[in-house]
């Protein structure tokens, strides 16, 4: 294998074996069962419409409780992700932390079986725990990305991971549609198994990750407590962020864009049920459409971004998102206009399927591009720590976006409040204009060149 010089590495960074890259991507394949079945599609709808239900307020209390549960879990990530990332880098313990988050997610997700109608607080608690552990795992697995190849390959590798994740979601969704049915009170005894199924899917299909992905790096001497290590390294990194100017600006842009993405992830299928009023058959088709288009977006844009630039690709995906949000908001009115203008008899749920294609394409491509860009801006010796800050920006976005949407929909309703997402994506685009990708990569390479030799010498003498 040829050795390719790489920004953000000490000397050169080689592409990992296909087996290791597949093992890394299998974690995306596995955890998609959680985010799709629990957060996006089945359990979110079940929680709001059945477990809490319509209490004469058009589901506004149910939507608010769902928002608060997710926001609380994301806030916990905000507090802990950079600290865990610092310890992972210092002790070369990424796989250990990843395994802990994986086991906690599996257990808490399986316990969702016991959340029956009226058991609202149990549902809130288990969502907080499971989504916290799942979200920490997202940051932990992303921290392996810079080790998997040179900068010119990170877009393709990240895109492959996201695409395989959506394929995993398609498998998980297929079983759910066939075996468990709709999220309704009449079907509760079957659909309540969605938690144990998502847990088992995650448990089994993530095994290749722990068998094939390598833990690179050398643990540094354990002379301090993990708490001291974490605070010391995070304080140093916050001071050094002045050197990583473009990473800092990008994380601010990411804060706004991911706020919009998390709103869509948490409320898209709730929106379909409450605003569009779709039936089970259309909901099931939307399941499939979103997974296929998201996989296509992640894989297709993953190849494109290595040619036209990751920053430019990220901005294109935000433009797609703005178009998708406007289409989601306008679906009922556009359907009525088309029916009156052309004498047809379409239902809003049928037009909503076309909107789902655009939203899915935006979802896969934007997440892949953002993860790859952080990888380009990260020195390998700070990868876990920087992806901890990536996780912080993501989940802080989740806190702000979901709480804002939850409060806004309690006042103006869900349809009007969805426009908040378009505003967030536009702000993210404007902020990202100040990011210079080449300068950000040079900053990572310069830091590695300046600090890599000194760290290596210190490790060699201990």
Secondary structure as the mmCIF struct_conf table of DSSP 4:
data_model
#
loop_
_struct_conf.conf_type_id
_struct_conf.id
_struct_conf.beg_label_comp_id
_struct_conf.beg_label_asym_id
_struct_conf.beg_label_seq_id
_struct_conf.end_label_comp_id
_struct_conf.end_label_asym_id
_struct_conf.end_label_seq_id
STRN STRN1 UNK A 5 UNK A 5
TURN_TY1_P TURN_TY1_P1 UNK A 7 UNK A 8
BEND BEND1 UNK A 9 UNK A 11
STRN STRN2 UNK A 12 UNK A 12
HELX_LH_PP_P HELX_LH_PP_P1 UNK A 14 UNK A 17
HELX_RH_AL_P HELX_RH_AL_P1 UNK A 18 UNK A 34
HELX_RH_PI_P HELX_RH_PI_P1 UNK A 35 UNK A 40
BEND BEND2 UNK A 41 UNK A 41
HELX_RH_AL_P HELX_RH_AL_P2 UNK A 42 UNK A 46
HELX_RH_PI_P HELX_RH_PI_P2 UNK A 47 UNK A 52
BEND BEND3 UNK A 56 UNK A 57
TURN_TY1_P TURN_TY1_P2 UNK A 58 UNK A 59
HELX_RH_AL_P HELX_RH_AL_P3 UNK A 60 UNK A 91
TURN_TY1_P TURN_TY1_P3 UNK A 92 UNK A 92
HELX_RH_AL_P HELX_RH_AL_P4 UNK A 94 UNK A 110
HELX_RH_3T_P HELX_RH_3T_P1 UNK A 111 UNK A 114
TURN_TY1_P TURN_TY1_P4 UNK A 117 UNK A 118
HELX_RH_AL_P HELX_RH_AL_P5 UNK A 120 UNK A 142
TURN_TY1_P TURN_TY1_P5 UNK A 143 UNK A 144
HELX_RH_3T_P HELX_RH_3T_P2 UNK A 145 UNK A 148
BEND BEND4 UNK A 149 UNK A 149
HELX_RH_AL_P HELX_RH_AL_P6 UNK A 151 UNK A 175
HELX_RH_PI_P HELX_RH_PI_P3 UNK A 176 UNK A 180
BEND BEND5 UNK A 183 UNK A 185
TURN_TY1_P TURN_TY1_P6 UNK A 186 UNK A 187
HELX_RH_AL_P HELX_RH_AL_P7 UNK A 188 UNK A 191
TURN_TY1_P TURN_TY1_P7 UNK A 192 UNK A 193
HELX_RH_AL_P HELX_RH_AL_P8 UNK A 194 UNK A 205
TURN_TY1_P TURN_TY1_P8 UNK A 206 UNK A 206
HELX_RH_AL_P HELX_RH_AL_P9 UNK A 207 UNK A 212
BEND BEND6 UNK A 217 UNK A 217
HELX_LH_PP_P HELX_LH_PP_P2 UNK A 219 UNK A 221
BEND BEND7 UNK A 224 UNK A 224
HELX_RH_AL_P HELX_RH_AL_P10 UNK A 226 UNK A 240
TURN_TY1_P TURN_TY1_P9 UNK A 241 UNK A 243
HELX_RH_AL_P HELX_RH_AL_P11 UNK A 245 UNK A 271
HELX_RH_PI_P HELX_RH_PI_P4 UNK A 272 UNK A 276
HELX_RH_AL_P HELX_RH_AL_P12 UNK A 280 UNK A 308
HELX_RH_AL_P HELX_RH_AL_P13 UNK A 310 UNK A 342
HELX_RH_AL_P HELX_RH_AL_P14 UNK A 348 UNK A 376
TURN_TY1_P TURN_TY1_P10 UNK A 377 UNK A 377
HELX_RH_3T_P HELX_RH_3T_P3 UNK A 380 UNK A 382
HELX_RH_AL_P HELX_RH_AL_P15 UNK A 383 UNK A 412
HELX_RH_AL_P HELX_RH_AL_P16 UNK A 414 UNK A 417
TURN_TY1_P TURN_TY1_P11 UNK A 418 UNK A 418
HELX_RH_AL_P HELX_RH_AL_P17 UNK A 419 UNK A 432
TURN_TY1_P TURN_TY1_P12 UNK A 433 UNK A 434
HELX_RH_AL_P HELX_RH_AL_P18 UNK A 437 UNK A 460
TURN_TY1_P TURN_TY1_P13 UNK A 461 UNK A 461
#
